[in-house]
Structures are given as C-alpha cells and as structure tokens.
C-alpha cells in the first residue's frame, strides 16, 4: 500500500508545503519519504529520487 499526503511543514526551514510518501507492506518495515514541495509540483523524477533504496 502506498499513501501520499501533502502537509504544511511546521519547521521554519521548510518551504511551506511538503509531500510525504508512505510505502507499507505486510511483514516489512514501512518506508516514509518527504519531498520538499507541494504535491501539485511533484514529478515522477522527484518520486523516483525520493524512494531510491540507497537513500
């Protein structure tokens, strides 16, 4: 299961909105990644870069 949310970052160093990708699978530790931009601006490349396993 994959969940994607856009949130307002409370940290003053954040750009305002960020996109959070949560990947969940039974028996495996969940993986959360953040992209420092609003969801509407996120590209396929941004997602691929964010979920790289060596990240």
C-alpha positions in Angstrom: 0.0 0.0 0.0 1.2 3.5 -0.8 -0.2 6.7 0.8 0.7 10.2 -0.4 -0.1 13.3 1.6 0.6 16.9 1.3 1.3 18.6 4.7 2.2 22.0 5.9 5.7 21.8 7.4 5.9 23.4 10.9 9.7 23.8 10.6 10.7 27.4 9.7 13.4 26.0 7.4 10.8 24.2 5.3 9.4 25.7 2.1 5.8 25.6 3.5 4.3 22.5 1.9 5.9 19.1 1.6 4.7 15.8 0.1 5.1 12.7 2.2 5.1 9.2 0.6 4.5 6.3 2.9 5.1 2.7 1.5 3.7 -0.1 3.6 3.8 -3.9 3.1 2.8 -6.8 5.4 5.8 -8.0 7.4 8.1 -5.2 6.2 9.0 -2.0 8.0 7.2 1.0 6.5 9.2 3.5 4.5 8.4 7.2 4.7 10.0 9.8 2.4 9.5 13.5 2.1 9.7 15.8 -0.9 10.1 19.4 -0.1 7.4 20.8 -2.4 3.6 20.8 -2.8 2.1 17.7 -4.3 1.0 19.5 -7.5 4.6 20.3 -8.3 6.0 16.8 -7.7 7.2 15.0 -10.8 7.8 11.3 -11.5 11.6 12.0 -11.2 11.1 13.5 -7.8 9.3 10.4 -6.6 11.9 8.1 -8.0 14.7 10.1 -6.4 12.8 10.1 -3.1 12.2 6.3 -2.9 15.7 5.1 -4.0 16.7 2.3 -1.7 20.1 3.7 -1.1 18.6 7.0 0.1 
